[in-house]
Amino acid sequence: QVQLVESGGGLVQAGGSLRLSCAASGRTVSSGAMSWFRQAPGKEREFVARILWSGSTAYLDSVKGRFTISRDNAKNTVYLQMNNLKPEDTAIYYCYSNLGTAYWGQGTQVTVSS
């Protein structure tokens, strides 16, 4: 059974930074792909960032240059470093894993004030 536990969300002013963590159990973060999604109020859930087993990364266009996805294999944890945050980044952020079966974390709230 895969479990994903996010942490690190909070309230920050525009221009500030946060680092989200996704601690995984039941799978290793260095295999397959690990991703971050977000869902703002009244909007559909959208892809934010992904890191592959090879270390290759991909990002939503609007976060390129501001967000960085990384992983710590020893801690079996994936991170999302978010810099220069904007009010439009306000959302619940979810960790996502799919190795044949999809798993979601419970989400962590990020609120950016203007």
Contact map, one row per residue, 1 for C-alpha under 8 A:
111000000000000000000000110000000000000000000000000000000000000000000000000000000000000000000000000000000000000000
111100000000000000000001111000000000000000000000000000000000000000000000000000000000000000000000000000100000000000
111110000000000000000001110000000000000000000000000000000000000000000000000000000000000000000000000000111000000000
011111000000000000000111100000000000000000000000000000000000000000000000000000000000000000000011000000111100000000
001111100000000000001111000000000000000000000000000000000000000000000000000000000000000000000010000000001110000000
000111110000000000011110000000000000000000000000000000000000000000000000000000000000000000000110000000001111000000
000011111000000000011100000000000000000000000000000000000000000000000000000000000000000000000000000000000001000000
000001111100000001111000000000000000000000000000000000000000000000000000000000000000000000000000000000000001000000
000000111110000001110000000000000000000000000000000000000000000000000000000000000000000000000000000000000001111000
000000011111000001000000000000000000000000000000000000000000000000000000000000000000000000000000000000000001111000
000000001111100000000000000000000000000000000000000000000000000000000000000000000000000000000000000000000000011110
000000000111110111000000000000000000000000000000000000000000000000000000000000000000000000000000000000000000011110
000000000011111100000000000000000000000000000000000000000000000000000000000000000000100000000000000000000000000111
000000000001111100000000000000000000000000000000000000000000000000000000000000000001111000000000000000000000000111
000000000000111110000000000000000000000000000000000000000000000000000000000000000011110000000000000000000000000000
000000000001111111000000000000000000000000000000000000000000000000000000000000000011100000000000000000000000000000
000000000001001111100000000000000000000000000000000000000000000000000000000000001111100000000000000000000000000000
000000011101000111110000000000000000000000000000000000000000000000000000000000001110000000000000000000000000000000
000000011000000011111000000000000000000000000000000000000000000000000000000000111100000000000000000000000000000000
000001111000000001111100000000000000000000000000000000000000000000000000000000111100000000000000000000000000000000
000011110000000000111110000000000000000000000000000000000000000000000000000011110000000000000000000000000000000000
000111100000000000011111000000000000000000000000000000000000000000000000000011100000000000000010000000001000000000
000111000000000000001111100000000000000000000000000000000000000000000000001111000000000000000000000000000000000000
011110000000000000000111111110000000000000000000000000000000000000000000000110000000000000000000000000000000000000
111100000000000000000011111100000000000000000000000000000000000000000000000100000000000000000000000000000000000000
111000000000000000000001111100000000000000000000000000000000000000000000000000000000000000000000000000000000000000
010000000000000000000001111110100000000000000000000000000000000000000000000000000000000000000000000000000000000000
000000000000000000000001111111100000000000000000000000000000000000000000100100000000000000000000000000000000000000
000000000000000000000001001111111100000000000000000010000000000000000010100111000000000000000000000000000000000000
000000000000000000000000000111111000000000000000000110000000000000000010100100000000000000000000000000000000000000
000000000000000000000000001111111000000000000000000110000000000000000000000000000000000000000000000000000000000000
000000000000000000000000000011111100000000000000000110000000000000000000000000000000000000000000011000000000000000
000000000000000000000000000011111110000000000000011110000000000000000000000000000000000000000000111000000000000000
000000000000000000000000000010011111000000000000011100000000000000000000000001000000000000000011110000000000000000
000000000000000000000000000000001111100000000011111000000000000000000000000000000000000000000011100000000000000000
000000000000000000000000000000000111110000000011110000000000000000000000000000010000000000001111000000000000000000
000000000000000000000000000000000011111000001111100000000000000000000000000000000000000000001111000000000000000000
000000000000000000000000000000000001111100001111000000000000000000000000000000000000000000111100000000000000000000
000000000000000000000000000000000000111110111100000000000000000000000000000000000000000000111000000000000000000000
000000000000000000000000000000000000011111111000000000000000000000000000000000000000000001110000000000000000000000
000000000000000000000000000000000000001111100000000000000000000000000000000000000000000000100000000000000000000000
000000000000000000000000000000000000000111110000000000000000000000000000000000000000000000000000000000000000000000
000000000000000000000000000000000000001111111000000000000000000000000000000000000000000000000000000000000000000000
000000000000000000000000000000000000001101111100000000000000000000000000000000000000000000000000000000000000000000
000000000000000000000000000000000000111100111110000000000000000000000000000000000000000000000000000000000000000000
000000000000000000000000000000000000111000011111000000000000000000000000000000000000000000000000000000000000000000
000000000000000000000000000000000011110000001111100000000011000000000000000000000000000000000000000000000000000000
000000000000000000000000000000000011110000000111110000000011001000000000000000000000000000000000000000000000000000
000000000000000000000000000000000011100000000011111000001111000000011000000000000000000000000000000000000000000000
000000000000000000000000000000001111000000000001111100001110000000001000000000000000000000000000000000000000000000
000000000000000000000000000000001110000000000000111111111100000000001100000000000000000000000000000000000000000000
000000000000000000000000000001111100000000000000011111111000000000000000000000000000000000000000000000000000000000
000000000000000000000000000011111000000000000000001111110000000000000000000000000000000000000000000000000000000000
000000000000000000000000000000000000000000000000001111110000000000000000000000000000000000000000000000000000000000
000000000000000000000000000000000000000000000000001111111000000000000000000000000000000000000000000000000000000000
000000000000000000000000000000000000000000000000001111111100000000000000000000000000000000000000000000000000000000
000000000000000000000000000000000000000000000000111100111110000000001000000000000000000000000000000000000000000000
000000000000000000000000000000000000000000000000111000011111000000000000000000000000000000000000000000000000000000
000000000000000000000000000000000000000000000011110000001111101100000000000000000000000000000000000000000000000000
000000000000000000000000000000000000000000000011100000000111111100000000000000000000000000000000000000000000000000
000000000000000000000000000000000000000000000000000000000011111100000000000000000000000000000000000000000000000000
000000000000000000000000000000000000000000000000000000000001111100000000000000000000000000000000000000000000000000
000000000000000000000000000000000000000000000001000000000011111111100000000000000000000000000000000000000000000000
000000000000000000000000000000000000000000000000000000000011111111100000000000000000000000000000000000000000000000
000000000000000000000000000000000000000000000000000000000000001111110000000000000000000000000000000000000000000000
000000000000000000000000000000000000000000000000000000000000001111110000000000000111100000000000000000000000000000
000000000000000000000000000000000000000000000000000000000000001111111000000000011110000000000000000000000000000000
000000000000000000000000000000000000000000000000100000000000000011111100000000111100000000000000000000000000000000
000000000000000000000000000000000000000000000000111000001000000000111110000001111000000000000000000000000000000000
000000000000000000000000000000000000000000000000001000000000000000011111000001110000000000000000000000000000000000
000000000000000000000000000011000000000000000000000000000000000000001111100111100000000000000000000000000000000000
000000000000000000000000000000000000000000000000000000000000000000000111111111000000000000000000000000000000000000
000000000000000000000000000111000000000000000000000000000000000000000011111110000000000000000000000000000000000000
000000000000000000000000000000000000000000000000000000000000000000000001111110000000000000000000000000000000000000
000000000000000000000010000000000000000000000000000000000000000000000001111110000000000000000000000000000000000000
000000000000000000000011100111000000000000000000000000000000000000000011111111000000000000000000000000000000000000
000000000000000000001111000010000000000000000000000000000000000000000011111111100000000000000000000000000000000000
000000000000000000001110000010000100000000000000000000000000000000001111000111110000000000000000000000000000000000
000000000000000000111100000000000000000000000000000000000000000000011110000011111000000000000000000000000000000000
000000000000000000111000000000000001000000000000000000000000000000111100000001111100000000000000000000000000000000
000000000000000011110000000000000000000000000000000000000000000000111000000000111110000000000000000000000000000000
000000000000000011110000000000000000000000000000000000000000000001110000000000011111100000000000000000000000000000
000000000000001111000000000000000000000000000000000000000000000001100000000000001111100000000000000000000000000000
000000000000011110000000000000000000000000000000000000000000000001000000000000000111110000000000000000000000000000
000000000000111110000000000000000000000000000000000000000000000001000000000000000111111010000000000000000000000100
000000000000011000000000000000000000000000000000000000000000000000000000000000000001111111000000000000000000000111
000000000000010000000000000000000000000000000000000000000000000000000000000000000000111111000000000000000000001111
000000000000000000000000000000000000000000000000000000000000000000000000000000000000011111000000000000000000000100
000000000000000000000000000000000000000000000000000000000000000000000000000000000000111111100000000000000000011100
000000000000000000000000000000000000000100000000000000000000000000000000000000000000011111110000000000000000111100
000000000000000000000000000000000000011110000000000000000000000000000000000000000000000011111000000000000000111000
000000000000000000000000000000000000011100000000000000000000000000000000000000000000000001111100000000000011110000
000000000000000000000000000000000001111000000000000000000000000000000000000000000000000000111110000000000011110000
000001000000000000000000000000000001110000000000000000000000000000000000000000000000000000011111000000011111000000
000111000000000000000100000000000111100000000000000000000000000000000000000000000000000000001111100000011010000000
000100000000000000000000000000000111100000000000000000000000000000000000000000000000000000000111110001111000000000
000000000000000000000000000000001110000000000000000000000000000000000000000000000000000000000011111011110000000000
000000000000000000000000000000011100000000000000000000000000000000000000000000000000000000000001111111100000000000
000000000000000000000000000000011000000000000000000000000000000000000000000000000000000000000000111111000000000000
000000000000000000000000000000000000000000000000000000000000000000000000000000000000000000000000011111000000000000
000000000000000000000000000000000000000000000000000000000000000000000000000000000000000000000000111111100000000000
000000000000000000000000000000000000000000000000000000000000000000000000000000000000000000000001111111110000000000
011100000000000000000000000000000000000000000000000000000000000000000000000000000000000000000001110011111000000000
001100000000000000000000000000000000000000000000000000000000000000000000000000000000000000000111100001111100000000
001111000000000000000100000000000000000000000000000000000000000000000000000000000000000000000111000000111110000000
000111000000000000000000000000000000000000000000000000000000000000000000000000000000000000000100000000011111000000
000011000000000000000000000000000000000000000000000000000000000000000000000000000000000000011110000000001111100000
000001111100000000000000000000000000000000000000000000000000000000000000000000000000000000011100000000000111110000
000000001100000000000000000000000000000000000000000000000000000000000000000000000000000001111000000000000011111000
000000001111000000000000000000000000000000000000000000000000000000000000000000000000000011111000000000000001111100
000000001111000000000000000000000000000000000000000000000000000000000000000000000000001011100000000000000000111110
000000000011110000000000000000000000000000000000000000000000000000000000000000000000111111000000000000000000011111
000000000011110000000000000000000000000000000000000000000000000000000000000000000000011000000000000000000000001111
000000000000110000000000000000000000000000000000000000000000000000000000000000000000011000000000000000000000000111
